[in-house]
Amino acid sequence: MSREIVTRVDLYQVAREAADRFTALAHESIAARGRFAVALSGGATPRALFWLLASAEYRDRIEWRWLLVFWSDERCVPRDHPDSNYGAARELLLSRVPIPAGSVHRMRGEIDPEQAALEYEQLIEREVGTPADGVPVFDLVFLGLGPDGHTASLFPGTAALHDRTRLVAANFVPKLSTFRITFTPRLINASARVIFLVTGPDKAAALRAVLEGEFNPDVLPAQLIRPAGGAVTWLIDETAGRHLRAL
């Protein structure tokens, strides 16, 4: 695994760096394989990224018809619910760019979580493709980081952290008293590239613990993201990185 940490001044500059990388990786993947399979995430920083990608500056630089869009996790809510990760991306990005409807693949948070997870796993296998080792390879997966060290919907102490067989899991989160649908570490770690978007002072302690602390993924699930054949980039702002010794 290769890892880089890239620091920008604030959320907007992190989002701009992410938009530049998204655009470059889309061109690279489409040229090499005829498509760009990307998994989006929820949160404030991705919202800024979505807004930029849909702006005149970026929109016409991307061949949207060759994208395959997925989500790394979703809340168990309908598509039009304010908490829906899909809903935020649809409002800020997907409704504003010329992407075919059949290229957008959401998690169905409104149905039974176990059914939704299995359905999504099968969809990924069909649309992204399954290589010899049985794990589909995304060209890019976006992730965030919670103040408790979680990423996607892989929360501390939850069952999905130890799932070695599934690609997508219905993960019960006791602290939230609800299920979440999430990519498993097995699927994320098969990706060609993973980009973490981390901004804000409330993430500083968790970021230092994940990157520089003792390896304890039951407490800090983001430490599980170590794609053996891929690259991980941490795009962070100055407030999130203020406790890092390496900066």
C-alpha positions in Angstrom: 0.0 0.0 0.0 1.2 3.5 -0.8 0.0 6.4 1.4 0.2 10.1 1.1 -1.1 12.9 3.3 -2.0 16.1 1.5 -2.8 19.2 3.5 -4.8 22.2 2.3 -5.8 25.4 4.1 -9.6 24.8 4.5 -12.6 22.7 3.4 -12.9 24.5 0.1 -9.3 23.9 -0.9 -9.6 20.2 0.1 -12.7 19.9 -2.0 -10.9 21.6 -5.0 -8.0 19.2 -4.6 -10.4 16.3 -4.5 -12.2 17.6 -7.6 -8.9 17.9 -9.5 -8.0 14.3 -8.6 -11.5 13.0 -9.4 -11.2 14.6 -12.9 -7.7 13.2 -13.6 -8.6 9.7 -12.4 -11.7 9.7 -14.5 -9.7 10.5 -17.6 -7.1 7.9 -16.7 -9.6 5.1 -16.0 -11.8 5.8 -19.0 -8.8 5.8 -21.3 -7.5 2.5 -19.8 -10.7 0.6 -19.2 -13.6 2.5 -20.9 -15.2 3.4 -17.6 -14.7 5.0 -14.2 -16.2 3.1 -11.2 -16.4 5.4 -8.2 -18.0 5.2 -4.8 -19.1 8.4 -3.2 -19.5 9.2 0.5 -21.6 11.4 2.7 -20.7 14.4 4.9 -19.9 18.1 4.6 -16.7 17.9 2.6 -18.2 15.7 -0.1 -21.0 18.2 -0.4 -18.4 20.9 -1.3 -16.8 18.4 -3.7 -20.2 17.7 -5.4 -20.9 21.4 -5.8 -17.5 21.9 -7.5 -17.8 18.9 -9.9 -21.2 20.2 -11.1 -19.9 23.8 -11.6 -18.9 25.1 -15.0 -15.2 24.8 -14.1 -15.4 21.0 -13.9 -18.6 19.7 -15.4 -17.5 19.7 -19.1 -14.1 18.2 -18.3 -15.6 14.9 -17.3 -17.1 12.2 -19.6 -20.1 11.5 -17.4 -21.5 8.8 -19.7 -18.7 6.5 -18.9 -19.0 6.8 -15.1 -20.4 4.1 -12.8 -21.5 5.8 -9.5 -22.0 3.9 -6.2 -21.9 4.8 -2.5 -19.6 3.4 0.2 -22.4 3.5 2.7 -26.0 4.7 3.3 -28.4 5.3 6.1 -31.5 3.2 6.3 -33.8 6.0 5.1 -35.7 6.6 1.8 -34.0 8.3 -1.1 -35.7 11.7 -0.5 -34.9 11.7 3.3 -32.6 14.7 4.4 -30.1 12.2 5.8 -29.7 10.2 2.6 -26.2 10.2 1.2 -27.7 9.5 -2.2 -30.1 12.4 -1.8 -27.3 14.9 -1.1 -25.3 13.7 -4.2 -28.4 13.8 -6.4 -29.3 17.3 -5.3 -25.8 18.9 -5.6 -24.2 16.8 -8.4 -26.1 14.1 -10.3 -29.1 16.2 -11.2 -26.8 18.9 -12.6 -24.5 16.8 -14.9 -25.2 14.7 -18.0 -24.9 11.3 -16.4 -27.2 8.5 -17.7 -29.7 7.4 -15.0 -28.6 3.8 -15.5 -25.1 4.7 -14.4 -26.2 5.8 -10.9 -26.5 2.9 -8.4 -27.9 3.8 -5.0 -28.2 1.7 -1.9 -31.9 1.1 -1.2 -32.0 2.4 2.4 -35.8 2.1 2.6 -35.9 -1.7 2.4 -34.8 -4.4 4.9 -31.1 -3.7 5.6 -29.9 -7.3 5.0 -31.8 -7.5 1.7 -30.4 -4.1 0.7 -26.9 -5.1 1.4 -27.1 -8.4 -0.5 -28.8 -6.6 -3.4 -26.1 -4.0 -3.6 -23.3 -6.6 -3.4 -24.8 -8.5 -6.3 -25.2 -5.2 -8.2 -21.5 -4.3 -7.7 -20.5 -7.8 -8.9 -22.6 -7.4 -12.0 -21.7 -3.8 -12.9 -18.1 -3.4 -11.7 -17.2 -7.0 -12.5 -15.7 -9.8 -10.4 -12.0 -10.8 -11.1 -10.5 -14.1 -10.3 -10.1 -13.5 -6.6 -13.8 -12.6 -6.3 -13.5 -9.0 -5.2 -14.6 -6.2 -7.6 -12.1 -3.4 -8.0 -13.3 0.2 -7.8 -11.2 2.8 -9.5 -11.8 5.2 -6.6 -13.5 5.1 -3.3 -14.1 8.3 -1.3 -14.3 8.0 2.5 -14.6 10.3 5.5 -13.5 10.0 9.1 -15.7 10.4 12.2 -14.6 11.9 15.5 -14.8 8.3 16.9 -12.5 6.9 14.2 -15.2 5.3 12.0 -15.2 5.4 8.2 -18.1 4.6 5.8 -20.5 2.9 8.3 -17.8 0.9 9.9 -18.2 2.0 13.5 -16.1 0.9 16.5 -17.0 -2.5 17.9 -19.4 -3.4 15.2 -19.7 -6.8 13.4 -18.8 -5.6 9.9 -15.2 -4.8 11.0 -14.6 -8.6 11.1 -16.5 -9.6 8.1 -14.1 -11.5 5.8 -16.7 -12.8 3.2 -19.2 -10.1 2.3 -18.6 -7.1 0.1 -21.5 -5.1 1.6 -22.9 -5.5 5.1 -26.0 -4.5 7.0 -24.1 -3.2 10.1 -26.0 -2.6 13.3 -24.6 0.4 15.2 -25.5 0.2 18.9 -24.6 3.8 19.6 -27.1 4.9 17.0 -29.6 2.1 17.6 -30.0 1.5 13.9 -28.6 -0.4 11.0 -26.4 1.1 8.3 -25.5 -0.4 4.9 -21.8 -0.3 4.3 -18.9 -1.5 2.1 -16.8 -3.9 4.1 -13.1 -3.5 4.6 -12.7 -6.5 2.1 -14.3 -4.5 -0.7 -12.7 -1.1 0.1 -9.2 -2.7 0.3 -9.6 -4.1 -3.2 -9.9 -0.6 -4.6 -7.2 0.9 -6.9 -7.4 4.2 -5.0 -9.0 5.4 -1.7 -9.3 9.1 -0.9 -10.2 10.2 2.6 -11.7 13.7 2.9 -11.1 15.0 6.5 -11.8 18.6 7.6 -12.5 20.4 10.8 -11.0 20.6 14.3 -13.4 18.0 15.6 -11.5 15.4 13.5 -8.0 16.3 14.7 -7.8 13.8 17.6 -9.2 10.9 15.6 -7.0 11.7 12.6 -3.8 11.6 14.8 -4.9 8.4 16.5 -5.7 6.7 13.2 -2.5 7.7 11.4 0.0 7.8 14.2 -1.5 5.8 17.1 -1.3 2.1 18.0 -3.1 -0.2 15.6 -6.4 -0.9 17.2 -9.1 -1.2 14.5 -11.8 -2.3 16.8 -11.6 1.2 18.4 -10.4 3.0 15.2 -12.0 1.3 12.3 -10.4 3.6 9.7 -7.1 1.8 10.4 -8.5 -1.2 8.6 -8.3 0.6 5.2 -5.1 -0.7 3.8 -5.5 -1.7 0.2 -2.6 -4.0 -0.5 -2.5 -3.3 -4.2 -3.8 0.3 -4.1 -3.1 3.8 -2.9 -4.5 5.8 0.0 -4.6 9.6 0.0 -5.6 11.6 3.0 -6.8 15.0 1.9 -7.0 17.1 5.1 -7.3 20.7 6.1 -5.0 22.5 8.5 -7.4 22.3 11.4 -7.9 18.5 11.1 -4.1 18.0 10.8 -3.1 20.3 13.6 -2.1 17.4 16.0 -0.2 15.3 13.5 3.5 15.0 14.3 4.4 14.3 10.7 3.2 17.8 9.5 
